[in-house]
Amino acid sequence: MRHHIVRLTVPAITSILLATGCSGDDSATTTSDAAPNTTLGPTTTSSAPTPDTSEVGNEPEFPMVRGSRYCELLFLQLTETGLRATVYGTQGVSYCPQEDWEAIDATALASESGSVLVLKNGPRGWLVDAVVKTDVNPDERRTFGGLEMNRLAEVIIADPTAVGRPYTWQEVDRRTVFTFAAGSTEFFLTDPDGNRYVMQAFSQQVDPSMSEESLTGLGDRLTLPEGWTYSVETIDEDLVIETVDVKARVLQDDLLNSYSWIPTP
């Protein structure tokens, strides 16, 4: 078991541990010299209609609207069934002020919590027009540094050697309903078998200048596996992904942007 712990600290696990869009340690993966986007609210203007339902916890002053900024912490612990990642996030609590985010010491948090590792995931930009999540428990809210966070999800990974690869999905118990509004421009990956994934959040971890506007040209930057395609489409009806009673499937591209699988009818 001691040997296994050493293997878990390599970057292979930092790029795919997922919840609402979680992945990676930004201190390890940031490679651009561009300044991070420090906007504390929505970072983009969408042409999509404003949704009338958006619920994460009970914090209407920080709604999870399209373009809003968020950050997450993943607490990794070994269990008898494998690696468990417990995910806390600023969604619904704040828009993750940059100064507070940078001040969080992940190494100290790991020591204090008895975790193998604590990963900082963010900042990210939300691309879902409405999210409903009804299982947030206010009693599980915690403060890390100066940031309050809700407990959002848990991921159990029985085989850590199978994760860490872009374009490889993982199951996530997140219990949410995501709605991408009719009239909005969305960003899709399609695999060789015709499975489609819609981008749920863009990442500023590898490229701090990433924005919704830049995603139209993202296909030219990605290193897609053979047979995969990236497309930009304006949808003419709501796209709803409901994973309340089933686990979601989430993957990331090689720039750490995260996507949700669209189940086939």
C-alpha positions in Angstrom: 0.0 0.0 0.0 2.8 2.4 0.7 4.2 2.0 -2.8 0.7 2.7 -4.2 0.5 6.0 -2.3 3.7 7.2 -4.1 2.2 6.4 -7.5 -1.0 8.4 -6.7 1.0 11.7 -6.4 2.1 11.9 -10.0 0.3 14.1 -12.5 -1.5 11.1 -14.0 -4.3 11.5 -11.4 -4.4 15.3 -11.4 -6.0 15.8 -14.8 -9.2 13.7 -14.6 -10.6 13.5 -11.0 -14.0 14.9 -11.7 -17.2 16.1 -10.1 -19.0 19.1 -11.5 -15.9 19.6 -13.5 -13.0 18.9 -11.3 -9.5 18.1 -12.3 -5.9 18.8 -11.6 -3.7 21.0 -9.5 -3.4 24.4 -11.0 0.0 25.0 -9.4 1.4 22.0 -11.3 -0.3 22.5 -14.7 -0.3 26.2 -15.5 2.1 26.7 -18.4 1.0 30.0 -19.8 2.4 33.4 -18.9 -0.9 35.1 -19.5 -2.6 36.7 -16.5 -5.5 34.8 -15.0 -9.0 36.1 -15.3 -9.8 37.6 -11.9 -13.4 38.6 -12.6 -15.4 37.6 -9.5 -18.7 37.1 -11.4 -19.8 35.8 -14.7 -17.0 36.2 -17.2 -18.9 36.1 -20.5 -22.1 37.3 -22.0 -24.2 34.6 -23.5 -26.9 35.0 -26.2 -28.9 32.2 -24.5 -32.1 33.1 -22.7 -31.8 33.7 -19.0 -32.9 30.6 -17.2 -35.5 30.9 -14.5 -34.1 28.1 -12.3 -30.5 27.9 -11.0 -29.9 26.2 -7.7 -26.7 25.3 -5.9 -27.2 25.4 -2.2 -29.1 28.4 -1.0 -27.0 31.4 -2.1 -28.9 33.5 -4.6 -26.4 36.3 -4.4 -23.9 34.0 -6.2 -26.0 32.1 -8.7 -24.4 29.5 -10.9 -25.1 31.3 -14.2 -23.3 30.8 -17.5 -19.8 32.4 -17.4 -19.6 32.4 -13.6 -16.2 31.6 -12.1 -15.6 28.8 -9.6 -12.9 26.8 -7.9 -12.8 23.4 -6.2 -10.7 21.4 -3.8 -10.4 17.6 -4.0 -9.4 15.7 -0.9 -8.0 12.3 -1.9 -8.0 9.4 0.5 -7.3 5.7 0.2 -10.1 3.4 1.1 -10.6 -0.4 1.0 -12.3 0.0 -2.4 -9.8 2.3 -3.9 -9.2 6.0 -4.1 -11.9 8.4 -2.9 -12.0 12.0 -3.9 -14.3 14.2 -1.9 -15.0 17.5 -3.7 -15.7 20.9 -2.2 -16.4 23.9 -4.3 -17.3 27.6 -4.3 -20.3 27.1 -6.5 -23.2 29.0 -5.0 -21.1 30.5 -2.2 -18.7 32.9 -4.0 -17.0 33.5 -7.4 -13.7 32.5 -6.0 -11.7 35.7 -5.5 -8.2 35.1 -6.9 -6.3 36.4 -3.8 -8.2 34.0 -1.5 -7.7 31.1 -4.0 -4.0 31.6 -4.3 -3.6 31.8 -0.5 -4.9 28.2 0.0 -2.0 25.9 1.0 -3.0 22.5 -0.5 -0.1 20.7 1.2 -1.1 22.0 4.6 -4.7 21.0 4.0 -3.7 17.5 3.1 -1.7 17.2 6.3 -4.5 18.6 8.4 -7.2 16.4 6.9 -5.2 13.2 6.7 -5.5 13.1 3.0 -3.0 11.5 0.6 -3.2 14.7 -1.5 -5.4 17.8 -1.8 -5.8 19.1 -5.4 -6.7 22.6 -6.4 -9.0 22.7 -9.3 -9.6 26.1 -10.8 -10.3 28.7 -11.7 -13.0 27.5 -14.1 -15.8 29.1 -16.1 -19.3 27.6 -16.0 -21.0 26.9 -19.3 -24.3 25.5 -18.1 -27.3 27.8 -18.4 -29.2 26.3 -15.4 -28.1 23.8 -12.8 -30.3 22.1 -10.2 -28.7 20.4 -7.3 -30.9 19.6 -4.4 -28.6 17.4 -2.1 -26.3 20.2 -0.9 -26.2 20.0 2.9 -25.4 23.4 4.6 -24.0 21.5 7.6 -21.2 20.2 5.4 -20.1 23.6 4.3 -16.5 24.3 5.3 -14.1 27.2 5.1 -10.6 26.7 3.6 -8.4 29.7 4.0 -10.7 32.6 3.3 -13.0 30.6 1.0 -16.3 29.0 2.0 -17.1 25.8 0.0 -20.0 23.4 -0.3 -19.4 19.6 -0.3 -20.5 18.8 -3.9 -19.6 15.2 -4.9 -17.6 12.1 -4.3 -15.7 10.0 -6.8 -14.6 6.4 -6.1 -11.8 5.2 -8.4 -11.1 1.5 -8.0 -8.2 1.5 -10.5 -6.1 4.7 -10.3 -3.9 3.5 -13.2 -6.9 3.8 -15.6 -7.3 7.5 -15.0 -5.3 10.6 -15.9 -5.8 10.4 -19.7 -7.6 13.1 -21.6 -10.6 12.0 -23.6 -11.2 9.2 -21.1 -14.5 9.4 -19.1 -15.0 8.8 -15.4 -18.3 8.2 -13.6 -19.2 10.9 -11.1 -21.9 10.8 -8.5 -23.0 14.5 -8.7 -26.8 14.3 -8.6 -27.6 17.2 -10.8 -29.7 18.4 -13.7 -27.8 20.5 -16.2 -29.7 22.6 -18.8 -28.0 24.2 -21.9 -30.6 26.7 -23.2 -32.0 26.8 -26.6 -30.3 29.5 -28.7 -27.0 29.1 -27.0 -23.7 28.3 -28.7 -22.3 25.0 -27.3 -19.0 23.1 -27.7 -19.0 19.4 -28.4 -16.7 16.4 -28.6 -17.7 13.4 -30.6 -15.9 10.1 -30.4 -15.5 7.5 -33.2 -18.5 5.6 -32.0 -20.8 8.7 -32.2 -20.9 9.4 -28.4 -21.2 13.1 -27.9 -20.0 15.3 -25.0 -20.9 18.9 -24.3 -18.5 21.2 -22.6 -19.7 22.1 -19.1 -16.8 24.3 -18.0 -13.7 25.8 -19.5 -10.4 25.7 -17.5 -7.9 28.5 -16.9 -5.4 26.1 -15.4 -3.3 25.4 -18.5 -4.2 28.6 -20.2 -5.2 31.4 -17.8 -6.5 33.5 -20.7 -9.1 30.8 -21.7 -12.6 32.3 -22.1 -15.9 31.4 -23.6 -15.2 33.6 -26.6 -11.9 31.7 -27.3 -13.7 28.3 -27.5 -14.8 28.8 -31.1 -11.2 28.3 -32.2 -10.4 25.6 -29.6 -10.5 22.8 -32.2 -7.3 24.0 -33.7 -5.5 23.8 -30.4 -6.6 20.4 -29.2 -4.6 17.2 -29.8 -7.6 15.0 -30.6 -7.4 11.2 -30.7 -7.9 9.5 -34.0 -11.5 9.6 -35.0 -12.6 12.4 -32.5 -14.0 15.7 -33.6 -14.6 19.1 -32.0 -17.6 21.2 -33.1 -19.2 24.5 -32.3 -23.0 24.5 -32.7 -26.0 26.7 -31.8 -28.7 24.5 -30.4 -32.3 25.1 -31.3 -33.8 23.4 -28.2 -32.9 22.9 -24.6 -30.3 20.2 -24.0 -30.9 18.7 -20.6 -28.6 16.2 -18.9 -30.2 14.7 -15.8 -27.9 12.6 -13.5 -29.9 12.6 -10.3 -30.5 8.9 -10.1 -27.6 7.8 -12.3 -23.9 8.6 -12.4 -22.7 11.2 -14.9 -19.9 10.5 -17.3 -17.4 13.3 -17.5 -14.1 13.7 -19.5 -11.6 16.4 -20.2 -9.6 17.5 -23.3 -5.9 18.0 -23.2 -6.3 21.6 -22.0 -8.4 20.4 -19.0 -11.8 21.7 -20.2 -14.5 19.4 -19.0 -17.4 17.8 -20.8 -20.6 15.9 -19.9 -21.7 12.8 -21.9 -25.0 13.3 -23.6 -27.0 10.0 -23.1 -28.6 8.7 -26.3 -32.4 8.3 -26.2 
